[in-house]
Amino acid sequence: MRTLIALAFGRAIRKLIRVFRHGGGSAIPGTLASKIQPRLFEIAVSRFPQGLIVVTGSSGKSSTTKFLVQILENQGLKVFSNPSTANIKQGLFSAVLQGAKGFSLPSADIAVIEMDEAYALKIGAPLNPRMSVLTNVMDEQLDRFNDSETVLKALRGLSLKSGKVIANGNDPSLAELTANNVAYFGLSKELARDD
């Protein structure tokens, strides 16, 4: 019942905001819906039969997410995703409201979610993603954190809860991940040495 109320209220607020403030206020409905049903995002994602892919890291999240969505859609899958700027908690809830039809949660085969690295451990890890894609950890992008170790701790925690992890092997911080479920992408050492 809380899910239904959160959907109805959140979607109504979303429509109301769009009437009075064209193109703005997308986080407010998600914030309000999360207060009514704190598990709305989790409930929505759990309904997708092929699970969840989380894309996170300091930079490159939006492009990587768009590539993955396009690849999966080209394979005939219906993909639930979030706009590139909606990668924190209220944005994730707003994406559910946007994807909902009437009083029904979004329908899809799989979710590919861009997630801010600060929320990777808090929101992503408890959902046990089918796969997580870790783009990089860049010090110049860490103005919201004390240091890169905070981000690495979140990404390590996410990787431990993910079925499979694909990480940037050219990022020294991520190259230290040693779990059995980690595979790497990047420029090979042989090519990197080739001048």
N, C-alpha and C positions, 0 to 999 in steps of 0.2 A: 504494500500500500504506500509506503514511504517513497518507493521508486516511482510509482505513478504520480504521486503528488509533486515530487521533485521535477519530473519531466514536464508535467502540465504547467507548474508555476514558472520553471525556468524558461520554457518555450514562450509563455505569455509575456514574461519580462523582456525576453529577447526581441519579440515582435514590437512591443511597446517602445523599446529603446530605438529600434530601427526607424520607427515612424518619426520620432522627435529628434533623433541624432543620427542622421544618415552615415553609415560606415563606422560608427563608433560604439563603444560600450560593450564589446564582446566578452569581456572578462566578468562583468557584473552578474549576468545570468548564471554562469558557471559557479561563481562564488556562492550565490544564494542557493543553487541546487545542491552544492556540496554540504551546506548547513542542514538541509532537509534530509538528504540521503548521502552520508559520507562515503558509502560504498558504490555510488552510481557508476563511476568509471570502471571499477573492478567488475561489477555485475555485467556491464555492457561488454567488456572485453572477454569475459568468461563464456559468452554465448557464441563466439566465433570458433567453428569446428577445427580450423587449422592454427588456432592460437595467436600468439602475440610476438612481434619482432620489435625490439626497442633499439632505436638509433640514438646514441648519445656521445658526448665528447665536447671539447672546447670549441671546435669549429668544424664546419663541413657537414653538420647534421641535416640541414635543410636539403642540400643537393643530394646527399646520400639517400635520404628518405624518398625524395622525388624519383630518383633512379629505381629504387626498389619497388615503389608503387607501380611505376610504369612497366617494369619487367614482369611483375606478378599479374598485372592487368592484361598484358600481352599474352599471358599463359591462360587467360580466361577466368581468372579469379576475381571475385568482388572484394575490393580492399577498403577497409575503414582506415582513415588516416586523419591527421590534424594539420591545420595550417601552420606554416613555419614559425609564426610568432606566438603560437598557442602551445608552447612546450613546457609550461609550468602548471601547477595544480589547477588553477581556475581555468586556464586555457584548455586543459584536457577534459574537464567537465563540460565546458562550453562546446567542445567538439562533439561530445555525445549528444548534447541538445541540438546541435546543428544537423547531425546525422539521423536524428530520430524522425520517424514518420508518425504524425498524430501523437497517440499515447504509447507508441511502440518504440522500444530501443532500436538503435541502428542494426541493420542486417548486413552481414558480410561473411566471407569465407575466412578472412584473416585480417589482423590489424597490424599496420606498420606505423609505429608511433615515434615521432621525434620527441625526445625527452631531455630537458635541461639536466645537465650533469648533477645539479644539486638535488634533483628529485629521483635520480636513478636508484638510489638505495631506499628512499622512503616510499616511493610509489611503484617503481619498476620491479625491484627485487621480490616483494611479496606476491607478485602476480606470476612468478616462475615463468619468464618468457621462454618461448620455444627457441629464440635466438636473440642475442644482443650483438650489435655492431658498435664497436668502440673506435671513434675516429682519431682522436689525439688528445693530448694534455699539453696546453700551451700556457706558459707563464704569463704572457702578456694579456691573456684572456681571463685571468684569475682575479680581477678587481673585486669580485663579490665574495672571494674566499680568502682565508688567512694565507694559505700556501697550496702548492700543487698536491701535497700529501692528502689534503682533505678531499680533493677530487679523486685521487687514486684510490683512497679508501672506499669511496662510494662506488667506483667502477669495479673494484675487486669484489665488493659485496654483491653487486649486480651479476658479475660473472659467475660467482658461486651458486647463484639461484637460477641461472640460465641453462637450458638444455645444451646449447651450442653458443660459442662466442667467436666472432670474427673481429680481430683487432689489428690495428695498424702496426705492422712489424717494424716500420721505420721510426716509430716513436720509442725512444729508449725506455721511457716509463712504462709503456704498455708491453714492451718486449720482455719485461720481467714477470709477466703473468705465466704461471707454470701449470695451471690446472689442465687435466686431460681433455677438457672440452673446448680448449682454445686452439683456433687456427689463425694464421696471419695472412695479411695481404700487404703488398708494398713492393718497392724496388728491390730486386735481389742484390746481395752484397757484390756479386760479380759485375752487375751492371753499374752499381754505384761507384765501383772503383774504375770503371772504364771511362777514360777521359777522351 
